[in-house]
Amino acid sequence: MDEVSIGADGIRLGQLLKLVGFADSGGTAKEVLALELVSVNGVAETRRGAQLKVGDVVTCGQQTVLLV
């Protein structure tokens, strides 16, 4: 599991997907989410604007990141 440093204000899921390379654009992020390929803390997430915070675990396919 990789760790990703985010600010104290958190980050939106679509932004995180681009930051860590799970998606190369906002459009791709939207497609990945629509296919329900992303989970946050073990629960499928489809909202690109979902607000994430330190301690959240995001999984896409075989890759997982911990927000620190």
PyMOL commands that set and color helices and strands:
alter all, ss='L'
color gray80, all
select helices_A, chain A and resi 13-19+26-34
alter helices_A, ss='H'
color red, helices_A
select strands_A, chain A and resi 2-4+11-12+38-40+43-44+51-52+57-60+63-67
alter strands_A, ss='S'
color yellow, strands_A
deselect
rebuild
show_as cartoon
